[in-house]
Amino acid sequence: MASTSTTTYDFQFYALAASVCFISTLLVRSLKNRRSKSKPALNHPPSPPRLPIIGHIHLLGAVLPKSLQSLASKYGGIMKLAFASQSAIVVSNETFAREMLKNHELSFVSRPSFGASDFNIYEGSEFVNAGNFFEIIL
């Protein structure tokens, strides 16, 4: 007789634990959805489909400018690419780049300098592809 009462109590305990887990999951999801609705929606530029961990790295070939050119022909002059956990906005149109640098110049001036630019041909400068020629931004 003791075994049937024990199994009844075990069943009741597991049923109660499962219902508590289910209700808490619903509560957390509803709070998360309510919080996400209160944030303003950001209008991101178009982006190609990405893989979960590596992002858009699989779309880049051996020649980076050719890969970016083919992506720009599909997705336009401004696109968002994700590389692992970092996102980047790629501007591949001269008029978009000119307007972005004109309107948001202070954002680009205050950016930190990375060590990779020290190994370029002109130390400390970065190259921007503007049509068929390169401009040096000092």
FENQUI-V368765 format. One line per field, one symbol per residue. ss: DSSP state (H for helix, E for strand, C for the rest). burial: 1 if it has 16 or more other C-alpha atoms within 10 Angstrom, else 0. Layout:
BEGIN
ss=???
burial=???
END
This chain:
BEGIN
ss=CHHHHHHHHHHHHHHHHHHHHHHHHHHHHHHHHHHHHHCCCCCCCCCCCCECCCECHHHCCCCHHHHHHHHHHHHCCEEEEEECCEEEEEECCHHHHHHHHHHCHHHHHCCCCCHHHHHCCCCCCEEEEECCEEEEEC
burial=000000000000000000000000000000000000000000000010010000110010000000010011000111111100000001110000100000000000000000000000000011000000000000
END
